[in-house]
């Protein structure tokens, strides 16, 4: 299964640039990388090829993994398609100190890869809860903002990924932070199930000058599969 990026793939945290879809990736030989197995029996046979297709079409803009949080982090999310309004930016920045305290409790290397006991679930829930109750700011805008701060830990929970994780969704009536953690726990199971191919894709991307985490790679693969259905 190989999916090309849709025209609105910039909403996945990439900036549009001159399209060269697969212009250089047809020659890539990646049969040594196992397929990624998603839910509902979806297999992505050549995950590296799919991710390279995105990278050919969109420029990834890395974030700042420090515990500081500023308007620049929100502007970065907007360049990736978050569409956070000026009023929402102001409301989020009113909670800047709480967000920074929560980020401080999550080391920059915190990751979903590895043993479940190593994932800082409680601090992650505290971070998510700092965004609770902000009018117009849901899981999608929050995680698009926070992913660059902790790229190995926080997936982008946009509507496509939330649909994919529907079986793990505690529901909209659950506390905001609890719901977000529940979805990330479900996402982590997909990361764990595909640890070998995701790690192999990450290594091959690094050889080509791209620094993407397993979380980001899986995010793109899930999105490409769901968007194509």
C-alpha positions as CSV (number, residue, x, y, z in Angstrom):
1,X,0.0,0.0,0.0
2,X,1.5,3.3,-1.1
3,X,-0.4,6.5,-0.7
4,X,0.6,9.9,-2.1
5,X,0.0,13.0,0.0
6,X,-3.3,14.8,-0.5
7,X,-3.3,18.5,-1.4
8,X,-4.2,19.4,2.2
9,X,-1.5,17.4,3.8
10,X,0.1,20.6,5.1
11,X,-2.3,20.3,8.0
12,X,-0.1,17.5,9.3
13,X,2.6,19.9,10.3
14,X,4.4,20.5,7.0
15,X,4.8,23.7,5.0
16,X,4.0,23.5,1.3
17,X,6.8,23.8,-1.2
18,X,7.2,23.0,-4.9
19,X,5.7,19.6,-5.5
20,X,8.1,16.9,-6.5
21,X,5.9,13.9,-5.5
22,X,8.0,10.8,-5.6
23,X,10.3,12.4,-8.2
24,X,13.4,10.9,-6.4
25,X,11.8,8.1,-4.4
26,X,10.8,5.7,-7.2
27,X,14.4,4.5,-7.2
28,X,14.3,3.8,-3.4
29,X,14.6,0.1,-2.6
30,X,13.2,-0.5,0.9
31,X,12.2,-4.2,0.8
32,X,14.3,-4.8,3.9
33,X,11.9,-2.8,6.0
34,X,9.0,-4.8,7.3
35,X,5.5,-3.6,6.5
36,X,3.6,-1.4,9.1
37,X,0.5,-3.2,10.3
38,X,-2.3,-0.8,11.2
39,X,-5.7,-1.5,12.5
40,X,-8.6,-3.0,10.5
41,X,-6.0,-5.2,8.7
42,X,-4.3,-2.3,6.8
43,X,-0.8,-3.1,5.8
44,X,1.6,-0.5,4.5
45,X,4.1,-2.6,2.6
46,X,6.7,0.1,2.0
47,X,6.4,2.7,4.8
48,X,9.6,4.5,4.0
49,X,8.4,5.2,0.5
50,X,5.1,6.6,1.8
51,X,6.9,8.9,4.3
52,X,9.4,10.0,1.7
53,X,6.5,11.0,-0.5
54,X,5.3,13.4,2.2
55,X,8.8,14.8,2.7
56,X,9.1,15.4,-1.1
57,X,5.9,17.5,-1.0
58,X,6.1,19.3,2.3
59,X,8.9,20.9,4.3
60,X,9.0,19.7,7.9
61,X,9.7,22.5,10.4
62,X,11.2,21.3,13.7
63,X,10.2,22.8,17.0
64,X,11.9,23.7,20.2
65,X,12.0,20.9,22.8
66,X,12.8,23.1,25.8
67,X,10.3,23.6,28.6
68,X,9.8,27.2,27.5
69,X,6.4,28.0,25.9
70,X,5.7,31.2,23.9
71,X,3.6,32.6,21.1
72,X,6.2,31.3,18.7
73,X,5.2,27.8,19.5
74,X,1.6,28.6,18.6
75,X,2.7,30.3,15.4
76,X,4.6,27.2,14.5
77,X,1.5,25.1,15.0
78,X,-0.4,27.4,12.7
79,X,2.2,27.2,10.0
80,X,1.5,23.4,10.2
81,X,-2.2,23.9,9.8
82,X,-3.5,24.2,13.4
83,X,-5.6,27.3,12.7
84,X,-5.4,28.7,16.2
85,X,-7.1,32.1,16.2
86,X,-5.7,35.2,17.8
87,X,-8.3,35.0,20.7
88,X,-7.3,31.3,21.2
89,X,-3.6,32.2,21.2
90,X,-4.3,34.8,23.9
91,X,-6.3,32.4,26.0
92,X,-3.6,29.7,25.8
93,X,-0.8,32.2,26.7
94,X,-2.7,33.1,29.8
95,X,-1.8,29.6,31.0
96,X,1.8,29.8,29.9
97,X,3.3,29.3,33.4
98,X,1.2,26.2,34.0
99,X,2.2,24.8,30.6
100,X,5.8,25.4,31.2
101,X,5.7,23.7,34.6
102,X,4.0,20.7,33.0
103,X,6.6,20.6,30.2
104,X,9.4,20.7,32.9
105,X,7.9,17.5,34.3
106,X,8.4,15.8,30.9
107,X,12.0,15.5,29.8
108,X,12.7,16.4,26.2
109,X,13.6,12.7,25.4
110,X,10.3,11.4,26.8
111,X,9.0,8.8,24.3
112,X,6.3,6.3,23.5
113,X,9.0,3.9,22.3
114,X,10.0,1.4,25.0
115,X,8.5,-0.1,28.0
116,X,5.0,1.2,29.0
117,X,6.4,1.8,32.5
118,X,8.8,4.3,31.0
119,X,6.1,6.6,29.6
120,X,5.4,9.5,31.9
121,X,1.6,9.2,31.8
122,X,0.8,11.3,34.9
123,X,2.9,14.3,33.9
124,X,1.6,14.0,30.3
125,X,-2.0,14.1,31.6
126,X,-1.1,17.2,33.7
127,X,0.2,18.9,30.5
128,X,-2.9,18.1,28.5
129,X,-5.1,19.3,31.4
130,X,-3.5,22.8,31.2
131,X,-5.4,23.2,27.9
132,X,-8.8,22.1,29.3
133,X,-11.7,24.4,28.9
134,X,-10.2,26.8,26.4
135,X,-12.9,27.8,24.0
136,X,-12.2,26.6,20.5
137,X,-9.1,24.6,21.5
138,X,-9.6,20.8,21.3
139,X,-7.3,17.8,21.0
140,X,-6.2,18.6,17.5
141,X,-5.0,22.2,18.1
142,X,-3.5,21.2,21.5
143,X,-1.5,18.3,20.1
144,X,-0.4,20.1,17.0
145,X,1.0,22.8,19.4
146,X,2.6,20.3,21.8
147,X,4.0,17.7,19.4
148,X,7.0,19.9,18.4
149,X,7.8,20.3,22.1
150,X,7.8,16.6,22.8
151,X,8.0,15.0,19.3
152,X,8.7,11.4,20.5
153,X,5.8,11.4,23.0
154,X,2.8,13.4,21.7
155,X,1.1,12.4,18.4
156,X,-1.1,14.8,16.5
157,X,-4.6,13.9,17.5
158,X,-6.5,15.5,14.6
159,X,-9.9,14.3,13.5
160,X,-8.3,11.6,11.2
161,X,-6.2,10.1,14.0
162,X,-9.0,10.4,16.5
163,X,-11.2,8.4,14.1
164,X,-8.5,5.8,13.8
165,X,-8.3,5.5,17.6
166,X,-12.0,5.5,18.1
167,X,-11.9,2.2,20.1
168,X,-9.6,3.8,22.6
169,X,-11.5,7.1,23.0
170,X,-13.0,7.5,26.5
171,X,-15.5,9.9,25.0
172,X,-16.1,13.6,25.0
173,X,-17.7,13.5,28.4
174,X,-14.4,12.4,30.0
175,X,-12.1,15.0,31.5
176,X,-10.1,16.6,28.8
177,X,-6.6,15.5,30.0
178,X,-7.9,12.0,30.7
179,X,-9.4,11.6,27.3
180,X,-6.2,12.8,25.6
181,X,-4.1,10.3,27.6
182,X,-6.5,7.5,26.8
183,X,-6.0,8.2,23.1
184,X,-2.2,8.4,23.4
185,X,-2.2,5.1,25.3
186,X,-4.0,3.5,22.4
187,X,-1.6,5.1,20.0
188,X,1.3,3.8,21.9
189,X,0.0,0.2,21.3
190,X,0.3,0.9,17.6
191,X,3.8,2.2,18.1
192,X,4.8,-0.9,20.1
193,X,3.2,-3.3,17.6
194,X,5.3,-1.6,14.8
195,X,8.4,-0.8,16.7
196,X,10.8,-2.6,14.3
197,X,9.5,-1.1,11.0
198,X,9.1,2.4,12.5
199,X,12.7,2.2,13.9
200,X,14.0,1.1,10.6
201,X,12.2,3.9,8.7
202,X,13.6,6.4,11.2
203,X,17.2,5.2,10.6
204,X,16.7,5.4,6.8
205,X,15.2,8.8,7.1
206,X,18.2,10.0,9.2
207,X,20.5,8.7,6.5
208,X,18.7,11.0,4.1
209,X,18.9,14.0,6.5
210,X,15.4,13.8,8.0
211,X,14.9,13.7,11.7
212,X,11.5,12.3,12.4
213,X,10.5,10.3,15.5
214,X,8.6,7.0,15.4
215,X,5.5,8.9,16.6
216,X,5.7,11.3,13.7
217,X,6.3,8.5,11.2
218,X,3.3,6.5,12.5
219,X,1.2,9.7,12.5
220,X,1.9,10.2,8.8
221,X,1.2,6.6,7.9
222,X,-2.1,6.5,9.8
223,X,-3.1,9.8,8.2
224,X,-2.2,8.6,4.7
225,X,-4.1,5.3,5.1
226,X,-7.2,6.9,6.6
227,X,-7.3,9.9,4.2
228,X,-7.2,7.5,1.2
229,X,-10.2,5.4,2.4
